[in-house]
Amino acid sequence: MANLLQIGELAKQTGLSIRTLRYYDEIGLLVPSHRTEAEYRLYSEADIARLQQILSLRQLGFALKEIRECLENPEFSLPQVIDLHLARLQEQMAVSRSLFTQLSQLAQQLQTSQFVAVEDLMTTMETITMTQQYLTQAQHDLLEARLQ
């Protein structure tokens, strides 16, 4: 059992929390290949390679359910990941365009009448929430800074 890492060592080396690694185990996304007699998790090189794939797909914005589906698919390939990423970007761009249009209309309404219908505000807030779901934290922070 050479080259096995305990959960704390893996967390330290990857920058992930132990809680995250335990959660990945709990949902079956990253189940350690070995356990000690005391049930401590031990991660092999294959487990670490799988974790790298998980982190790469998370960076692309994939949900954990999508990641599991990709990794469990024997036909999983890089072109499929790219196609999924492109589809996700198209969704993000559509939501961003919609938000831009809605905010522009609100700004125009405020300039001309100093009044905005509550329904328009609610629709805009819904779109803002959707935009936040699609953006990474860094993208969200950049957008927020530009808006201010």
Order of alpha helices (4+ residues) and beta strands (2+ residues): beta-alpha-alpha-beta-beta-alpha-alpha-alpha-alpha-alpha
